[in-house]
Amino acid sequence: MKVAGKVVAKRGKRLLIAECDAGQLPPLYISVADETNRPVGKIVDLYGSVARPYVTVLCGEDGLEVLPGTILYAIPESKPEPRKKNFRRQNSNRKQSPFPKRNLKKHDRN
């Protein structure tokens, strides 16, 4: 498995802050596991400088026992599905005007 980062802090009940290697950034919304291959949570944010990036991991119930210094690993088969593009029809939701369009001549427009 690919190393996702090393836990440096725990914030609140469900958030972990992990420092990543700049050359091996994990993708967003991928699941992570600890050294015992137990699922911990999902990566929800990536921030920091290019040289020292950090990720925020949103933990499930099993992530409560993770301590700072723990190495997290990315679970490769948990890659998120690509988002579907939201196509909508043109003019389908637009209300029709109660007034008919008039064909104005060029000199009547002013």
Backbone as CSV, one residue per row, in Angstrom:
resi,resn,N_x,N_y,N_z,CA_x,CA_y,CA_z,C_x,C_y,C_z
1,MET,0.834,-1.187,0.000,0.000,0.000,0.000,0.876,1.246,0.000
2,LYS,0.319,2.325,-0.502,1.027,3.593,-0.607,0.885,4.374,0.701
3,VAL,1.963,4.980,1.156,1.937,5.759,2.387,1.186,7.062,2.132
4,ALA,0.175,7.336,2.958,-0.605,8.561,2.819,-0.037,9.682,3.673
5,GLY,0.552,9.352,4.800,1.127,10.377,5.665,1.318,9.884,7.080
6,LYS,1.896,10.754,7.900,2.148,10.450,9.306,1.309,11.406,10.146
7,VAL,0.540,10.871,11.076,-0.350,11.685,11.907,0.490,12.577,12.813
8,VAL,0.212,13.879,12.750,0.936,14.822,13.611,0.042,15.415,14.684
9,ALA,-1.281,15.403,14.487,-2.182,15.976,15.486,-3.563,15.353,15.356
10,LYS,-4.297,15.451,16.447,-5.687,14.994,16.480,-6.530,16.193,16.892
11,ARG,-7.550,16.528,16.118,-8.390,17.686,16.378,-9.820,17.229,16.616
12,GLY,-10.304,17.467,17.786,-11.665,17.065,18.117,-11.796,15.557,18.201
13,LYS,-13.004,15.075,17.932,-13.261,13.647,18.049,-12.996,12.883,16.764
14,ARG,-13.148,13.578,15.605,-13.113,12.832,14.348,-12.101,13.319,13.325
15,LEU,-11.245,14.275,13.632,-10.301,14.788,12.639,-8.866,14.479,13.013
16,LEU,-8.106,14.046,12.014,-6.672,13.822,12.167,-5.946,14.698,11.161
17,ILE,-4.800,15.250,11.552,-3.946,16.014,10.658,-2.702,15.160,10.413
18,ALA,-2.391,14.929,9.128,-1.245,14.091,8.783,-0.341,14.842,7.815
19,GLU,0.965,14.703,8.008,1.940,15.305,7.101,2.274,14.294,6.014
20,CYS,2.281,14.770,4.761,2.511,13.886,3.612,3.878,14.138,3.016
21,ASP,4.316,13.182,2.209,5.508,13.358,1.397,5.100,14.137,0.152
22,ALA,5.868,15.164,-0.195,5.504,16.022,-1.326,5.521,15.259,-2.650
23,GLY,6.307,14.215,-2.770,6.388,13.455,-4.007,5.308,12.403,-4.168
24,GLN,4.591,12.076,-3.085,3.579,11.016,-3.130,2.274,11.487,-2.498
25,LEU,1.654,12.491,-3.099,0.399,12.994,-2.544,-0.740,12.020,-2.824
26,PRO,-1.518,11.673,-1.813,-2.676,10.803,-2.053,-3.828,11.623,-2.630
27,PRO,-4.718,11.003,-3.389,-5.868,11.743,-3.920,-6.894,12.033,-2.825
28,LEU,-7.721,13.028,-3.072,-8.786,13.361,-2.121,-9.846,12.271,-2.100
29,TYR,-10.521,12.149,-0.974,-11.646,11.233,-0.749,-11.268,9.763,-0.914
30,ILE,-10.013,9.436,-0.658,-9.586,8.044,-0.673,-9.527,7.560,0.776
31,SER,-9.854,6.327,1.003,-9.826,5.763,2.354,-8.391,5.501,2.788
32,VAL,-8.157,5.626,4.092,-6.832,5.360,4.653,-6.957,4.340,5.769
33,ALA,-5.860,3.609,5.990,-5.798,2.586,7.033,-4.545,2.802,7.863
34,ASP,-4.512,2.232,9.058,-3.321,2.343,9.897,-2.374,1.178,9.631
35,GLU,-1.353,1.018,10.488,-0.335,-0.019,10.261,-0.898,-1.434,10.344
36,THR,-1.980,-1.620,11.079,-2.571,-2.956,11.226,-3.605,-3.232,10.142
37,ASN,-3.660,-2.388,9.117,-4.557,-2.526,7.966,-6.029,-2.377,8.354
38,ARG,-6.276,-1.637,9.428,-7.639,-1.356,9.877,-8.074,-0.002,9.305
39,PRO,-9.228,0.097,8.647,-9.661,1.372,8.072,-9.819,2.446,9.147
40,VAL,-9.330,3.641,8.838,-9.381,4.749,9.784,-10.403,5.789,9.356
41,GLY,-10.369,6.199,8.083,-11.271,7.239,7.605,-10.965,7.600,6.168
42,LYS,-11.384,8.823,5.765,-11.168,9.304,4.401,-10.460,10.641,4.428
43,ILE,-9.632,10.890,3.416,-8.959,12.171,3.264,-9.977,13.158,2.708
44,VAL,-10.179,14.274,3.417,-11.179,15.251,2.989,-10.585,16.605,2.611
45,ASP,-9.313,16.859,2.934,-8.730,18.160,2.625,-7.224,18.015,2.454
46,LEU,-6.677,18.836,1.579,-5.242,18.863,1.311,-4.826,20.324,1.358
47,TYR,-3.834,20.657,2.162,-3.431,22.052,2.308,-1.968,22.117,2.733
48,GLY,-1.457,23.335,2.854,-0.078,23.555,3.256,0.766,23.960,2.073
49,SER,2.056,24.042,2.297,2.959,24.444,1.225,3.255,23.253,0.309
50,VAL,3.864,23.560,-0.824,4.203,22.503,-1.774,5.271,21.595,-1.182
51,ALA,6.178,22.154,-0.416,7.258,21.363,0.174,6.785,20.502,1.345
52,ARG,5.797,20.995,2.112,5.302,20.247,3.277,3.776,20.221,3.279
53,PRO,3.164,19.361,2.457,1.694,19.303,2.424,1.141,18.522,3.617
54,TYR,-0.077,18.884,3.980,-0.804,18.208,5.050,-2.160,17.766,4.518
55,VAL,-2.712,16.713,5.109,-4.058,16.263,4.770,-4.874,16.192,6.053
56,THR,-6.181,16.378,5.892,-7.117,16.195,6.994,-7.884,14.908,6.732
57,VAL,-7.928,14.054,7.730,-8.609,12.766,7.624,-9.840,12.812,8.518
58,LEU,-11.011,12.552,7.927,-12.249,12.455,8.681,-12.412,11.003,9.098
59,CYS,-12.384,10.751,10.397,-12.375,9.381,10.915,-13.779,8.851,11.145
60,GLY,-13.872,7.548,11.049,-15.078,6.846,11.462,-14.930,6.498,12.932
61,GLU,-15.673,5.520,13.386,-15.600,5.124,14.790,-14.281,4.438,15.123
62,ASP,-13.676,3.753,14.139,-12.421,3.052,14.398,-11.236,4.007,14.498
63,GLY,-11.366,5.203,14.008,-10.258,6.155,14.016,-10.032,6.831,15.345
64,LEU,-10.856,6.535,16.333,-10.720,7.186,17.628,-9.458,6.767,18.364
65,GLU,-8.914,5.602,18.029,-7.755,5.090,18.756,-6.435,5.429,18.076
66,VAL,-6.455,6.198,16.999,-5.230,6.546,16.282,-4.523,7.673,17.033
67,LEU,-3.241,7.487,17.297,-2.447,8.466,18.047,-1.472,9.179,17.121
68,PRO,-1.014,10.378,17.511,0.016,11.047,16.711,1.263,10.170,16.600
69,GLY,1.847,10.170,15.413,3.001,9.322,15.130,2.642,8.081,14.334
70,THR,1.357,7.797,14.203,0.903,6.642,13.442,1.020,6.924,11.951
71,ILE,1.497,5.951,11.195,1.606,6.097,9.740,0.321,5.587,9.107
72,LEU,-0.233,6.401,8.204,-1.464,6.041,7.507,-1.138,5.615,6.084
73,TYR,-1.875,4.635,5.592,-1.670,4.092,4.251,-2.951,4.269,3.433
74,ALA,-2.794,4.616,2.162,-3.934,4.773,1.260,-4.396,3.399,0.797
75,ILE,-5.695,3.173,0.822,-6.270,1.928,0.342,-6.574,2.120,-1.139
76,PRO,-5.865,1.428,-2.040,-5.997,1.731,-3.469,-7.347,1.396,-4.072
77,GLU,-8.052,0.387,-3.590,-9.324,0.019,-4.201,-10.467,0.923,-3.763
78,SER,-10.190,1.933,-2.946,-11.247,2.819,-2.475,-11.289,4.124,-3.252
79,LYS,-10.719,4.130,-4.454,-10.690,5.350,-5.246,-12.117,5.821,-5.512
80,PRO,-12.383,7.113,-5.335,-13.756,7.596,-5.513,-14.189,7.532,-6.967
81,GLU,-15.499,7.379,-7.159,-16.044,7.363,-8.507,-15.987,8.763,-9.090
82,PRO,-15.749,8.883,-10.396,-15.743,10.219,-10.983,-17.124,10.838,-10.922
83,ARG,-17.158,12.167,-10.734,-18.436,12.860,-10.640,-19.125,12.877,-11.988
84,LYS,-20.417,12.699,-11.951,-21.199,12.784,-13.175,-21.448,14.247,-13.468
85,LYS,-21.326,14.598,-14.732,-21.586,15.971,-15.106,-23.082,16.213,-15.081
86,ASN,-23.448,17.371,-14.610,-24.848,17.710,-14.480,-25.287,18.482,-15.726
87,PHE,-25.830,17.751,-16.681,-26.326,18.385,-17.885,-27.799,18.720,-17.681
88,ARG,-28.175,19.884,-18.105,-29.591,20.211,-18.047,-30.020,20.775,-19.390
89,ARG,-31.245,20.604,-19.671,-31.759,21.053,-20.953,-31.880,22.569,-20.967
90,GLN,-31.610,23.130,-22.096,-31.748,24.563,-22.248,-33.222,24.928,-22.327
91,ASN,-33.593,25.975,-21.664,-34.945,26.540,-21.690,-36.022,25.599,-21.162
92,SER,-35.665,24.529,-20.478,-36.691,23.604,-19.997,-37.394,24.144,-18.755
93,ASN,-36.687,24.897,-17.918,-37.292,25.401,-16.688,-37.704,26.866,-16.802
94,ARG,-37.504,27.451,-17.932,-37.796,28.862,-18.101,-39.288,29.052,-18.342
95,LYS,-39.864,30.007,-17.648,-41.285,30.290,-17.838,-41.483,31.040,-19.147
96,GLN,-42.561,30.750,-19.773,-42.895,31.445,-21.005,-43.542,32.781,-20.657
97,SER,-43.186,33.785,-21.397,-43.742,35.112,-21.185,-45.196,35.149,-21.651
98,PRO,-46.077,35.821,-20.906,-47.477,35.908,-21.339,-47.667,36.850,-22.531
99,PHE,-46.650,37.654,-22.825,-46.739,38.596,-23.931,-46.028,38.008,-25.148
100,PRO,-46.667,38.005,-26.284,-46.010,37.462,-27.481,-44.885,38.384,-27.938
101,LYS,-43.890,37.771,-28.560,-42.782,38.553,-29.098,-43.274,39.321,-30.315
102,ARG,-42.858,40.543,-30.391,-43.244,41.370,-31.525,-42.078,41.491,-32.473
103,ASN,-42.352,41.467,-33.707,-41.333,41.686,-34.716,-41.237,43.183,-34.977
104,LEU,-40.265,43.805,-34.374,-40.074,45.236,-34.537,-39.140,45.508,-35.683
105,LYS,-39.456,46.505,-36.421,-38.566,46.931,-37.483,-37.460,47.764,-36.886
106,LYS,-36.420,47.937,-37.647,-35.236,48.621,-37.160,-35.575,50.036,-36.669
107,HIS,-36.395,50.758,-37.351,-36.695,52.132,-36.956,-37.677,52.205,-35.782
108,ASP,-38.392,51.116,-35.451,-39.341,51.121,-34.332,-38.678,50.800,-32.988
109,ARG,-37.460,50.325,-32.984,-36.784,49.917,-31.751,-36.370,51.106,-30.889
110,ASN,-36.116,52.242,-31.493,-35.646,53.409,-30.724,-36.770,54.128,-30.131
